Amino acid sequence: MHYLIALGSNQRHPRFGLPRDIIGAAGQRLAAEGLGIAGTSGIITSRPVGPSQRSYANAVVIVETILPPLVLLALLKRIESEFGRRTGQAWSRRVLDLDIILWSGGAYASDTPALTIPHPLMRERGFVLGPAAEIAGDWRDPLSSLTIAQLAARNRHPRKRLEKAPKPLDHGRKRP
C-alpha cells in the first residue's frame, strides 16, 4: 500500500534544529521505521493556520508499507511524540505534525481512533496540495475524482462565485 503523508513543523527542536531540518529528520525517521520512501517533495514555507504566529516548513512523502491505516496512524503519532509533539490546542505551534492525506486503498474512516482518508481539509490546504502535486500529481481524490494536480490548481486559482447579474437598463427604449 502507498500513503501520502504530510509533514509540518514550526518550532525549533534542540537536537534537530530549525523546522526545515526537522522535516528532513522526520523523513529519515519514517525510513528507519521500515517505511519505504517512494517519493519526497521539496520543503516549502507557509503561513500558519489558526492561532499560531510562526511560519511552517511543510513537505509531503509517499511511503510504501503493508501497515493498515490505523497501525500507520499509531506509528506516526508515536514519532510525533518522540519529536516532542504535545497534544492540546489545535493549530498551535508544534515540533512535528504528520498527517495521512491519501492512500492507495481509497476512502477510509474510523471513529476510534479518529481517522479519515482523504484528510478532510486537504482540498483547502495549498501547503499540502503544492508539495503533493510535485510527487503525486496523478493521484486521485476518491471523493471528487480530481487529481492532486487539479486540486492544487483549483486551490491556487479559486473560482469566483458567480452572482446573479443585474438586469441591464434598457436605455434605447423610448418612454411614453
PESULDA-V578005 format. One record per residue. RES is the residue in one small letter. PHI is phi as a letter, one per 40 degrees, with the letter a starting at -180 (none if undefined). Layout:
# PESULDA-V578005
[[RES | PHI] [RES | PHI]]
This chain:
# PESULDA-V578005
[[m | none] [h | b] [y | b] [l | b] [i | b] [a | c] [l | b] [g | a] [s | a] [n | a] [q | b] [r | c] [h | b] [p | c] [r | c] [f | c] [g | g] [l | c] [p | d] [r | c] [d | c] [i | c] [i | d] [g | c] [a | c] [a | c] [g | c] [q | c] [r | c] [l | c] [a | c] [a | c] [e | c] [g | g] [l | c] [g | c] [i | c] [a | c] [g | a] [t | b] [s | c] [g | c] [i | c] [i | b] [t | b] [s | b] [r | c] [p | c] [v | b] [g | g] [p | c] [s | c] [q | b] [r | c] [s | c] [y | b] [a | b] [n | b] [a | a] [v | b] [v | b] [i | b] [v | b] [e | b] [t | a] [i | c] [l | c] [p | c] [p | d] [l | c] [v | c] [l | c] [l | d] [a | c] [l | c] [l | c] [k | c] [r | c] [i | c] [e | d] [s | c] [e | c] [f | c] [g | h] [r | c] [r | b] [t | c] [g | i] [q | c] [a | c] [w | g] [s | c] [r | c] [r | a] [v | c] [l | a] [d | b] [l | b] [d | b] [i | c] [i | c] [l | a] [w | a] [s | c] [g | c] [g | g] [a | c] [y | a] [a | a] [s | a] [d | c] [t | b] [p | c] [a | c] [l | a] [t | b] [i | b] [p | c] [h | d] [p | d] [l | b] [m | c] [r | c] [e | b] [r | b] [g | c] [f | c] [v | c] [l | c] [g | d] [p | c] [a | c] [a | c] [e | c] [i | b] [a | a] [g | d] [d | c] [w | c] [r | b] [d | c] [p | c] [l | c] [s | b] [s | g] [l | c] [t | c] [i | d] [a | c] [q | c] [l | c] [a | c] [a | c] [r | c] [n | c] [r | c] [h | b] [p | c] [r | c] [k | c] [r | c] [l | c] [e | c] [k | c] [a | c] [p | c] [k | c] [p | c] [l | c] [d | c] [h | c] [g | c] [r | c] [k | c] [r | c] [p | c]]
